[in-house]
């Protein structure tokens, strides 16, 4: 996904950050209404992340570390069942972390 952003990655807090408003990654992000997306330790954003966005995405990194390969199917299942705003992993990333604390 990072390579699809047509940007060079940089290291930040142990992650690879790609920031780009071009490429297929940007198209996917903007069509879904997202500003950033996380895959393991790779974060792709269509703008420079704000401190709040960065904390949110780092929480997703922590979720990936706990759930491993189960993260993506679990994320998609929760999304289908609860939508975005009631999504347990999104709520955990947006509020005080509770799921894995």
CORHUUR-V245616 format. One record per residue. N is the residue number from 1. OMEGA is omega in degrees with one decimal (999 if undefined). BURIAL is # if it has 9 or more other ideal C-beta (glycine too) atoms within 8 Angstrom, else .. D_LAST is the distance of its C-alpha to the last C-alpha in whole Angstrom. Layout:
N:OMEGA:BURIAL:D_LAST  N:OMEGA:BURIAL:D_LAST
This chain:
1:178.9:#:28  2:179.6:#:29  3:179.2:.:32  4:179.7:#:33  5:-177.5:#:32  6:178.9:.:35  7:174.3:#:34  8:178.6:.:33  9:168.8:#:29  10:-178.7:.:28  11:176.3:.:25  12:178.2:.:23  13:177.7:.:19  14:-179.6:.:20  15:169.5:#:21  16:179.4:#:24  17:173.7:#:25  18:177.1:#:28  19:-178.7:#:29  20:173.7:#:32  21:180.0:.:34  22:170.5:.:36  23:-178.2:#:36  24:179.1:.:35  25:178.6:#:31  26:178.4:#:32  27:179.1:.:34  28:-179.5:#:31  29:-175.0:#:29  30:177.2:#:31  31:179.9:.:32  32:-179.6:.:29  33:-179.0:.:28  34:172.9:.:26  35:-178.8:.:26  36:177.6:#:23  37:-176.1:#:22  38:173.3:#:20  39:-177.7:.:21  40:178.7:.:18  41:177.5:.:19  42:178.3:#:22  43:178.9:#:22  44:-178.8:#:25  45:179.1:#:26  46:171.5:#:29  47:176.3:.:29  48:-176.0:.:28  49:172.5:#:24  50:176.2:.:24  51:179.4:.:21  52:178.3:.:19  53:-179.7:#:20  54:176.6:#:19  55:179.0:.:15  56:-178.3:#:15  57:176.7:#:16  58:175.9:#:14  59:175.2:#:11  60:175.8:#:13  61:178.8:#:14  62:177.3:#:10  63:175.9:#:10  64:-179.0:#:14  65:179.9:.:13  66:-172.4:.:11  67:-179.0:#:13  68:-176.6:.:16  69:177.9:.:20  70:-176.0:.:18  71:-172.6:#:17  72:178.1:.:20  73:178.0:.:21  74:178.6:#:18  75:-178.5:#:18  76:178.7:.:22  77:176.7:.:22  78:-179.9:#:20  79:179.1:#:22  80:-175.5:.:25  81:-172.3:.:24  82:-172.5:.:22  83:-176.7:.:23  84:-170.6:.:21  85:177.4:.:21  86:-179.1:.:19  87:-176.6:#:17  88:-179.2:#:14  89:176.7:#:13  90:178.0:#:15  91:178.5:#:14  92:-179.4:#:10  93:-175.8:#:12  94:-177.2:.:14  95:169.9:.:12  96:-179.3:.:9  97:-178.6:#:6  98:-172.0:.:5  99:-172.6:.:6  100:-178.5:.:4  101:999:.:0
